[in-house]
């Protein structure tokens, strides 16, 4: 019973942290470009985890180091840029909602590449959750070509998440969560610094109030939404399994929409009903069969 409680506490913490990430991205892009916000996010996470990197390098088997770096790319680096670019055209709450597609890709990539075995109730739960998600998007968005193209970037990010979840669950059971995160992000500091340099970040009037706010929002996103959340996520994957960990993405939209309401966005009754459908899917995914 104690293990289950801890798993759910980690689950809730991740929902709150990642659900708040989308509004922080918007705050960062108040004056900064999406590439700058994503770079600051990843670099901040790498700097925070830097003290643990040496120990991690010693403890991680040499044959798995490349996998750890790949995990950082698929689970954080590429999605960070994809989400920021997408949010230049779609709402932060909508990005949080679309993020709930991750469990579907966990199943698809798991079956296709990682020999994942799922139960029928889990498949039904994912389908119901996906239906609720689809209805929710239709209830609150104007479908245009531009909307679809930028929403596709979020879809691509969730595909990367799905691959990463299965890869961590299958290949990194003997590696500590902090070691995985610290080694993954330490290798991303230099490319992020180069991106900031080439996009002219260091030539901006960074002492001005708006730039300070946007930079702090981006750095907060990196420290909490990437560094701390990544450690918690790797921990949850190893404690409760890849599929359970992936369902964190179903809780994220509720937090993201909550921030939207706080910021003055309108949520209608159709969206509430669709969110209830998603909750039914989450319940079925996590229900144990006798």
Secondary structure, 3 states (H helix, E strand, C coil): CHHHHHHHHHHHHHHHHHHCHHHHHHHHCCCCCHHHHHHHHHHHHHHHHHHHHHHHHHHCCHHHHHHHHHHHHHHHHHHHHHHHHHCCCCCHHHHHHHHHHHHHHHHHHHHHHCCCCCCHHHHHHHHHHHHHHHHHHHHHCCCCHHHHHHHHHHHHHHHHHHHHHHHHHHHCCCCCHHHHHHHHHHCCHHHHHHHHHHCCHHHCCCCCHHHHHHHHHHHHHHHHHHHHHHHHHHHHHHHHCHHHHHCHHHHHHHHHHHHHHHCCCCCCHHHHHHHHHHHHHHHHHHCCCC
